[in-house]
Amino acid sequence: MQEVELEADDLEMIWRREAPLALAAVARRWGDFAAAEDAVQEALVAATVQWPRDGLPDDPRGWLVRVASRRMVDQVRSDTARRAREERDASAATDSPEVTDHDHSLALLLLCCHPALSVPSQVALTLRAVGGLTTAQVARAFLVPEATMGQRISRAKRAIRDAGARFDLPGPGELEDRLRAVTHVLYLVFTEGHTSTEGRVLTDPGLAGEAIRLTRQLHAARPDDPEVAGLLALMLLTEARRPARTAPDGRLVPLEEQERRLWDRALVDEGTRLVTDALASGQEVGPFQVQAAIAAVHDEAPTAADTDWAQIAQLYDVLARITPGPMVELNRAVAVAMVDGPSAGLAVLDGLGTQLSDHHRWHAVRGQLLARSGAREEATAALRTAAELSPSEVERVHLAALAADVEAGRPAPTSP
């Protein structure tokens, strides 16, 4: 035991790091994810009592694995129909197994993103089992009651069990599809952390940071996958701007008005290296790589006026061919407007009206482009509609202020 005084924050950091890997080891040995997750949670409860009192174990992960394995043995003993398995496995299960972190982390991510689960359940289970967040923390992140989130996670574990999922890496044919599901889930987690869909704050740095941490794990396990590298690059290049995205009073600061000296240049450099290497790999270019390249063009511009919008527009053309969709076209409209003028951007938006007429972002972009073209009354109405539709209080305040500026004849923003 290490004779050190443990603060609550120290304990949480250790648990967040070690609990997912302990779960991976126990689930792999016993083949029952739901039971293993319960056993590891019991081990964590025991750790909250013993570690502050007795000191930090020399091998915290091994300690958690041993205690959780004993809980599994107790469960086996309570089932008389499985006594034979107890006698065969009990002695081996209490030893600390050798854990290959990258393989087990990947297997756990893949299990949490099993195709039997809905996307919301995949997100919740990933944060709970792989991210090490408590059920209460996951519930707070998605603004639902803890009991509701607990039921969602329990249903997800039952669905995995009923599907007969095993704690093994799938074969090459299935692995690619499952990896794409994992990257999609991690992207959703990061997006929610970067711009909260509801609530009084624009960002949730803890949630965004957790998505980055898990994506770093995935990249370590799959270093030659350019889309995983592209996803990590996109997150880093986007997260780099977070310190400048809100004013001290919480007000949203548009990209063109941000103080770029506040951007995290270390994250910009790391993200740029990642996407550059991914694009140079010679493998098929995927959407995360293209989005990361767009983010890199923004981040490398010393001022908003120096932004290479022509290159961004070309990249959106590529993205639209790879993954066509209304949100891609919405963003492409902004780039087109910056290159060819607001009328060209509005022409792109007009083709999306039937698909995005209920989305605040469509009205916001349209309002700002109308303002730039001089249609002040129409622009004001569009921006007010955008404010009414936005689920984020911070964005609502920003859009309402923008509508008031346009109505009063103050200068329209250069870019949406």
Secondary structure, DSSP 8 states (H G I E B T S, - for coil): -B-----HHHHHHHHHHHHHHHHHHHHHHHS-HHHHHHHHHHHHHHHHHHHHHH-B-SSHHHHHHHHHHHHHHHHHHT-GGGHHHHHHHHHHHTS-----HHHHHHHHHHHHT-TTS-HHHHHHHIIIIIS---HHHHHHHTT--HHHHHHHHHHHHHHHHHTT--SS---HHHHHHHHHHHHHHHHHHHHHHHS-SSBS-S--HHHHHHHHHHHHHHHHH-TT-HHHHHHHHHHHHHHTTGGGSB-TTS-B--GGGS-GGGS-HHHHHHHHHHHHHHHTT-S---HHHHHHHHHHHHHH-SSGGG--HHHHHHHHHHHHHHS--HHHHHHHHHHHHHHH-HHHHHHHHHTTHHHHTT-HHHHHHHHHHHHHHT-HHHHHHHHHHHHHH-SBHHHHHHHHHHHHHHHTT----S--
